[in-house]
Amino acid sequence: MHKYVEKLLNGRKVEWKKIWEVTIWDKKFNNVEKFKQPKTIKYKYLLANDLKKLIVENGNVKLLTTSKTDYWTTEELAGDYIHEGEIVAIPWGGNPIVQYYKGKFVTGDNRIATSNDTNYLNNKYLYYYLWSKIDLISSFYRGSGIKHPNMASILDMDIPIPPLDVQREIVRVLDNFTELTAELTAELTAELSLRKKQYEYYRNKLLTFGDEVEWKELGKIAIIGTGSCNTNEAIEDGKYPFFVRSQIPRKINNYEFDETAIITAGDGVGVGKVFHFVNGKYALHQRAYRIVIKDENILLPKFLFYFFVNHFYDYIVKTSVHASVTSLRKPMFEKFKIPVPPIEKQKEIVEILDKFDTLTNSITEGLPKEISLRQKQYEYYRDMLLNFSKGIGKK
């Protein structure tokens, strides 16, 4: 327990209750004993598509979707679906989150709770405590498709109830911490956005060439081919990276290639947008392409990678006969023209772009790491403030 909370308690009792003992929910749940839900508060809800139709700018009624959003509507548009109160919500289906809201709202398909006695349990405290237990709550979401919560397990969760003044102080501290973290994250995100724009500007500038350099068709200077693996061959703890058609590689125990290559999706939503640079052993999906430079003394693989990222999508859109490009064929790659500046110039460009790439995209360096650290710091202090051992304060 945090020393500050221990000081606030000053030896006073912390009671432990089950969630069902201190909350009222929006409906009676099938596998929950009747005595655990003597009362419910009904809320009309709308499905996602109907909620979206209500979205307006500068509305004064919150649209409580089943994910973290900032949508609003008006009382006129909300009509009979408008509710008012102080509530905590979890989604009935999908990815588990915990939301708090106080005021007028229209809800999506959420399960909604409120304290059955706000002189005993503060609703905002309830929210912070449940959010601190999101991993446990997530374990209660089950299903082969869209996951739904086992409400019996959620209602049987334990919650520590310190004196009301302690709850309010914990809420005050966490509210301030939340606001500070949001401000810092917004500043860092704005900085990251600016750096990305700078990166794109310089990348485009550095990779724009005219007649001052020699141009070669990719088919003349590179080996172009596909892999032979299927997605279902992936293994969670495999030894080697397995490049499919998405931005996130998978794992596999067998490798097909040991080389330096550029990888890109051959079909699907990642066409012209998914690129990987690999150096070593890997496996490849049968509808993903590998591009291997024949002579690295003429063209650096990393230079080609950056050129692909910057220009390939525009090229395939212009050369495609369709309004949208859904798949690629080998001839499309072979005709793609590549500038071949002097090798020293290529090295210089790669060095500059590597530094920009590290700053903007790396998960272990630069601003993304800073944003992640701020969030982890917040979660650490939140969990410390809400960490009570059973028996604390009892005499």
C-alpha positions as CSV (number, residue, x, y, z in Angstrom):
1,M,0.0,0.0,0.0
2,H,1.2,3.5,-0.8
3,K,2.5,5.4,2.2
4,Y,0.3,8.4,1.4
5,V,-2.8,6.2,1.6
6,E,-1.5,4.5,4.8
7,K,-1.2,8.0,6.3
8,L,-4.8,8.9,5.2
9,L,-6.2,5.7,6.7
10,N,-4.5,6.4,10.0
11,G,-5.4,2.9,11.3
12,R,-9.0,3.0,10.1
13,K,-10.7,0.0,8.7
14,V,-10.6,-1.0,5.0
15,E,-13.6,-3.3,4.3
16,W,-13.6,-5.8,1.4
17,K,-16.8,-6.4,-0.5
18,K,-17.9,-8.3,-3.6
19,I,-18.8,-6.1,-6.6
20,W,-22.3,-7.4,-6.5
21,E,-22.7,-6.2,-2.9
22,V,-22.0,-2.5,-3.7
23,T,-23.3,-2.0,-7.2
24,I,-26.4,-1.9,-9.3
25,W,-26.3,-3.0,-12.9
26,D,-28.4,-2.4,-16.0
27,K,-29.9,-5.9,-16.3
28,K,-30.2,-9.2,-14.5
29,F,-27.5,-11.6,-15.7
30,N,-28.3,-15.2,-16.5
31,N,-25.8,-17.0,-14.4
32,V,-25.9,-14.7,-11.4
33,E,-28.0,-15.7,-8.3
34,K,-31.1,-13.5,-7.9
35,F,-30.1,-12.4,-4.4
36,K,-27.0,-10.7,-5.9
37,Q,-29.1,-8.5,-8.0
38,P,-32.2,-7.3,-6.1
39,K,-32.4,-4.2,-8.2
40,T,-31.5,-3.0,-11.7
41,I,-31.5,0.3,-13.6
42,K,-32.5,-0.1,-17.2
43,Y,-30.9,1.9,-20.0
44,K,-32.0,1.8,-23.6
45,Y,-29.0,1.2,-25.8
46,L,-28.3,1.7,-29.5
47,L,-26.1,-0.4,-31.8
48,A,-22.9,1.1,-33.2
49,N,-24.3,2.1,-36.6
50,D,-27.3,3.8,-35.0
51,L,-25.0,5.7,-32.6
52,K,-22.9,7.0,-35.5
53,K,-25.9,8.6,-37.1
54,L,-26.3,10.8,-34.0
55,I,-22.8,12.3,-34.0
56,V,-22.6,16.1,-34.3
57,E,-20.0,18.7,-33.4
58,N,-20.4,20.7,-30.2
59,G,-23.1,18.3,-28.8
60,N,-23.8,18.2,-25.1
61,V,-24.9,14.6,-24.8
62,K,-22.1,12.0,-24.6
63,L,-22.3,9.0,-27.0
64,L,-21.0,6.2,-24.8
65,T,-19.7,3.7,-27.4
66,T,-18.1,0.3,-26.5
67,S,-14.6,1.7,-27.1
68,K,-12.7,4.8,-26.2
69,T,-14.2,7.6,-28.3
70,D,-15.1,11.3,-28.0
71,Y,-18.5,11.4,-29.8
72,W,-21.4,13.7,-28.8
73,T,-24.9,14.5,-29.9
74,T,-27.8,16.8,-28.9
75,E,-30.8,16.2,-26.6
76,E,-33.1,16.6,-29.6
77,L,-31.3,13.9,-31.6
78,A,-31.0,11.6,-28.5
79,G,-34.7,11.6,-27.9
80,D,-36.0,8.8,-25.7
81,Y,-32.5,7.2,-25.6
82,I,-31.1,10.0,-23.4
83,H,-30.1,9.1,-19.8
84,E,-28.5,11.0,-17.0
85,G,-26.4,9.9,-14.1
86,E,-22.9,8.9,-12.9
87,I,-22.0,5.5,-14.3
88,V,-19.2,3.0,-14.9
89,A,-19.4,0.9,-18.1
90,I,-17.8,-2.1,-19.7
91,P,-18.6,-3.3,-23.3
92,W,-20.9,-6.3,-23.7
93,G,-18.8,-7.5,-26.6
94,G,-15.4,-6.8,-28.0
95,N,-12.2,-5.5,-26.3
96,P,-12.6,-5.0,-22.6
97,I,-12.3,-1.4,-21.3
98,V,-13.7,0.5,-18.3
99,Q,-15.3,3.9,-18.9
100,Y,-16.6,6.5,-16.4
101,Y,-19.1,9.2,-17.2
102,K,-21.2,11.7,-15.3
103,G,-24.0,13.7,-17.0
104,K,-26.3,13.1,-20.0
105,F,-25.5,10.2,-22.3
106,V,-26.7,7.8,-24.9
107,T,-25.2,4.3,-24.6
108,G,-24.2,1.6,-26.9
109,D,-24.3,-2.0,-26.0
110,N,-22.5,-1.6,-22.6
111,R,-23.1,-3.2,-19.3
112,I,-23.5,-0.3,-16.9
113,A,-23.0,-0.1,-13.2
114,T,-23.4,2.5,-10.4
115,S,-22.7,2.5,-6.7
116,N,-25.8,1.4,-4.7
117,D,-24.8,3.9,-2.0
118,T,-22.5,6.8,-2.9
119,N,-22.1,7.6,0.8
120,Y,-20.3,4.3,1.0
121,L,-18.7,3.7,-2.4
122,N,-17.7,6.6,-4.7
123,N,-18.4,5.9,-8.4
124,K,-15.2,7.4,-9.6
125,Y,-13.3,5.3,-7.1
126,L,-15.2,2.3,-8.4
127,Y,-14.1,3.2,-12.0
128,Y,-10.4,3.6,-11.1
129,Y,-10.4,0.3,-9.2
130,L,-12.0,-1.6,-12.0
131,W,-9.6,0.0,-14.5
132,S,-6.7,-1.1,-12.4
133,K,-8.0,-4.7,-12.7
134,I,-8.5,-4.6,-16.4
135,D,-6.2,-7.7,-16.9
136,L,-8.4,-9.7,-14.6
137,I,-11.6,-8.4,-16.2
138,S,-10.2,-9.3,-19.6
139,S,-9.7,-12.9,-18.5
140,F,-13.5,-13.0,-18.0
141,Y,-14.2,-12.2,-21.6
142,R,-14.7,-15.3,-23.6
143,G,-15.9,-16.6,-27.0
144,S,-14.6,-17.8,-30.3
145,G,-15.7,-14.7,-32.2
146,I,-16.7,-11.5,-30.5
147,K,-15.9,-12.1,-26.8
148,H,-18.4,-11.4,-24.1
149,P,-17.9,-11.0,-20.3
150,N,-18.8,-13.7,-17.8
151,M,-20.7,-11.3,-15.5
152,A,-20.9,-13.8,-12.7
153,S,-17.1,-13.6,-12.4
154,I,-17.1,-9.9,-12.6
155,L,-19.7,-9.4,-9.9
156,D,-17.8,-11.8,-7.7
157,M,-14.7,-9.7,-7.8
158,D,-13.4,-8.3,-4.5
159,I,-13.1,-4.5,-4.1
160,P,-11.5,-2.7,-1.1
161,I,-13.7,0.0,0.5
162,P,-11.6,2.5,2.5
163,P,-13.4,5.3,4.3
164,L,-15.2,7.7,1.9
165,D,-12.8,10.6,2.5
166,V,-9.9,8.3,1.5
167,Q,-11.7,7.2,-1.6
168,R,-12.3,10.9,-2.6
169,E,-8.7,11.8,-2.0
170,I,-7.5,8.8,-4.1
171,V,-9.9,10.0,-6.9
172,R,-8.6,13.6,-6.6
173,V,-4.9,12.4,-6.9
174,L,-5.7,10.1,-9.8
175,D,-7.8,12.8,-11.6
176,N,-4.9,15.2,-11.4
177,F,-2.5,12.5,-12.5
178,T,-4.8,11.5,-15.4
179,E,-4.9,15.1,-16.5
180,L,-1.2,15.6,-16.3
181,T,-0.5,12.4,-18.1
182,A,-3.0,13.3,-20.8
183,E,-1.3,16.7,-21.3
184,L,2.2,15.2,-21.4
185,T,1.0,12.5,-23.9
186,A,-0.7,15.2,-26.0
187,E,2.5,17.2,-26.1
188,L,4.6,14.2,-27.0
189,T,2.1,13.0,-29.6
190,A,2.1,16.5,-31.2
191,E,5.9,16.4,-31.2
192,L,5.9,13.0,-32.8
193,S,3.4,14.1,-35.4
194,L,5.7,17.0,-36.3
195,R,8.8,14.8,-36.5
196,K,6.9,12.4,-38.8
197,K,6.0,15.2,-41.1
198,Q,9.6,16.4,-41.1
199,Y,10.8,12.8,-41.7
200,E,8.4,12.4,-44.7
201,Y,9.4,15.8,-46.1
202,Y,13.2,15.0,-45.9
203,R,12.7,11.5,-47.1
204,N,10.8,12.7,-50.2
205,K,13.4,15.4,-50.8
206,L,16.3,13.0,-50.4
207,L,14.7,10.3,-52.6
208,T,13.7,12.6,-55.5
209,F,15.9,12.3,-58.5
210,G,16.0,13.4,-62.1
211,D,18.2,12.9,-65.1
212,E,21.3,13.5,-63.1
213,V,21.4,9.8,-62.1
214,E,21.0,6.5,-63.9
215,W,17.7,4.8,-63.7
216,K,17.3,1.0,-63.9
217,E,14.2,-1.3,-64.0
218,L,13.9,-3.3,-60.8
219,G,13.8,-6.6,-62.8
220,K,17.3,-5.9,-64.1
221,I,18.9,-5.4,-60.8
222,A,17.0,-7.5,-58.3
223,I,15.7,-11.0,-57.8
224,I,11.9,-10.9,-57.3
225,G,9.9,-13.8,-55.9
226,T,7.4,-15.0,-53.3
227,G,7.5,-17.4,-50.3
228,S,5.7,-20.8,-50.0
229,C,4.3,-20.6,-46.5
230,N,0.6,-20.3,-45.4
231,T,-0.5,-18.1,-42.5
232,N,-1.7,-21.1,-40.5
233,E,1.9,-22.4,-40.3
234,A,2.8,-19.6,-37.8
235,I,3.9,-20.6,-34.3
236,E,3.6,-18.3,-31.3
237,D,7.1,-19.0,-30.0
238,G,8.8,-19.8,-33.3
239,K,12.5,-19.3,-33.9
240,Y,12.4,-17.2,-37.0
241,P,10.4,-14.2,-38.3
242,F,7.6,-15.1,-40.6
243,F,6.5,-12.3,-42.9
244,V,2.9,-12.4,-44.0
245,R,0.9,-9.6,-45.5
246,S,0.6,-7.4,-42.5
247,Q,2.8,-4.9,-40.7
248,I,3.4,-7.2,-37.8
249,P,5.6,-10.3,-38.6
250,R,4.7,-13.7,-37.1
251,K,7.0,-16.5,-36.0
252,I,7.8,-19.9,-37.4
253,N,10.3,-22.8,-36.7
254,N,11.6,-23.2,-40.2
255,Y,13.2,-20.6,-42.4
256,E,13.1,-20.4,-46.2
257,F,15.7,-17.7,-46.9
258,D,18.9,-16.3,-45.4
259,E,19.6,-13.0,-47.0
260,T,19.0,-9.2,-47.1
261,A,15.7,-8.4,-48.6
262,I,12.8,-6.0,-48.9
263,I,9.4,-7.6,-48.2
264,T,6.1,-6.3,-49.3
265,A,2.5,-7.6,-49.4
266,G,1.3,-9.1,-52.7
267,D,-2.4,-8.7,-52.1
268,G,-4.9,-7.5,-49.5
269,V,-5.2,-4.2,-47.6
270,G,-1.4,-4.0,-47.2
271,V,-0.7,-3.7,-51.0
272,G,1.8,-0.8,-51.5
273,K,1.7,0.0,-47.8
274,V,3.3,-2.9,-45.9
275,F,7.1,-3.0,-46.2
276,H,9.8,-4.8,-44.2
277,F,13.6,-4.8,-44.3
278,V,15.1,-8.1,-43.3
279,N,18.7,-9.2,-42.9
280,G,19.0,-12.9,-41.9
281,K,16.9,-16.0,-41.8
282,Y,13.2,-15.8,-42.3
283,A,10.1,-17.4,-43.9
284,L,7.7,-15.8,-46.3
285,H,4.0,-16.0,-47.1
286,Q,3.2,-17.4,-50.6
287,R,1.4,-14.1,-51.4
288,A,4.1,-11.8,-50.1
289,Y,7.1,-10.7,-52.3
290,R,10.8,-10.7,-51.6
291,I,13.2,-8.3,-53.4
292,V,16.9,-9.1,-53.3
293,I,19.6,-6.9,-54.8
294,K,21.8,-8.8,-57.2
295,D,24.9,-6.5,-56.7
296,E,25.1,-4.5,-53.5
297,N,28.1,-2.6,-54.8
298,I,25.7,-0.9,-57.2
299,L,22.6,-0.5,-55.1
300,L,22.3,-0.7,-51.3
301,P,19.3,-2.8,-50.1
302,K,18.4,-0.2,-47.4
303,F,18.4,2.6,-50.0
304,L,16.0,0.5,-52.2
305,F,13.8,-0.1,-49.1
306,Y,13.4,3.6,-48.4
307,F,12.8,4.3,-52.1
308,F,10.1,1.6,-52.1
309,V,8.4,3.1,-49.0
310,N,8.4,6.5,-50.5
311,H,7.4,5.8,-54.1
312,F,6.0,2.3,-54.7
313,Y,2.4,2.9,-53.8
314,D,2.1,5.9,-56.1
315,Y,3.7,3.9,-58.9
316,I,1.2,0.9,-58.6
317,V,-1.8,3.2,-58.4
318,K,-0.8,5.0,-61.6
319,T,0.0,1.8,-63.5
320,S,-3.1,-0.1,-62.3
321,V,-6.1,-0.3,-64.5
322,H,-8.4,-0.5,-61.5
323,A,-9.6,2.2,-59.2
324,S,-8.0,0.4,-56.2
325,V,-5.1,-2.0,-56.2
326,T,-5.9,-5.3,-54.5
327,S,-3.1,-7.5,-55.8
328,L,0.4,-7.3,-57.4
329,R,2.0,-9.4,-60.1
330,K,5.7,-9.9,-60.8
331,P,5.8,-7.7,-64.0
332,M,4.5,-4.7,-62.0
333,F,7.7,-5.0,-59.9
334,E,10.0,-5.6,-62.8
335,K,9.0,-2.4,-64.6
336,F,9.4,-0.2,-61.5
337,K,12.3,2.2,-62.2
338,I,14.9,2.8,-59.5
339,P,17.4,5.6,-59.4
340,V,21.0,4.5,-58.9
341,P,23.1,7.4,-57.5
342,P,26.8,6.9,-56.5
343,I,27.1,4.4,-53.7
344,E,28.5,7.0,-51.3
345,K,25.5,9.2,-51.9
346,Q,23.2,6.2,-51.2
347,K,25.1,5.6,-47.9
348,E,24.7,9.2,-46.9
349,I,20.9,9.1,-47.6
350,V,20.5,5.8,-45.7
351,E,22.3,7.2,-42.7
352,I,20.1,10.3,-42.5
353,L,16.9,8.4,-42.9
354,D,17.9,5.7,-40.4
355,K,18.2,8.4,-37.8
356,F,14.8,9.9,-38.6
357,D,13.3,6.4,-38.6
358,T,14.7,5.6,-35.2
359,L,13.3,8.8,-33.7
360,T,9.8,8.4,-35.2
361,N,9.1,4.7,-35.4
362,S,11.3,2.7,-33.0
363,I,9.5,1.2,-30.0
364,T,12.7,1.2,-27.9
365,E,14.0,4.7,-28.7
366,G,12.7,8.2,-29.2
367,L,9.3,9.7,-28.6
368,P,7.2,6.5,-28.8
369,K,9.2,5.1,-25.9
370,E,8.7,8.3,-23.9
371,I,4.9,8.2,-24.4
372,S,4.9,4.5,-23.3
373,L,6.9,5.3,-20.2
374,R,4.5,8.1,-19.2
375,Q,1.6,5.7,-19.5
376,K,3.4,3.0,-17.5
377,Q,4.3,5.6,-14.8
378,Y,0.6,6.5,-14.5
379,E,-0.5,2.9,-14.2
380,Y,2.2,2.2,-11.6
381,Y,1.0,5.0,-9.3
382,R,-2.6,4.2,-9.9
383,D,-2.1,0.6,-8.9
384,M,0.0,1.6,-5.8
385,L,-2.8,3.9,-4.6
386,L,-5.4,1.2,-5.0
387,N,-3.3,-1.7,-3.6
388,F,-4.9,-2.7,-0.3
389,S,-4.1,-5.9,1.6
390,K,-7.0,-7.6,3.2
391,G,-7.0,-6.9,6.9
392,I,-5.4,-3.4,6.5
393,G,-6.6,-1.2,9.3
394,K,-8.4,-3.9,11.2
395,K,-7.8,-4.3,14.9
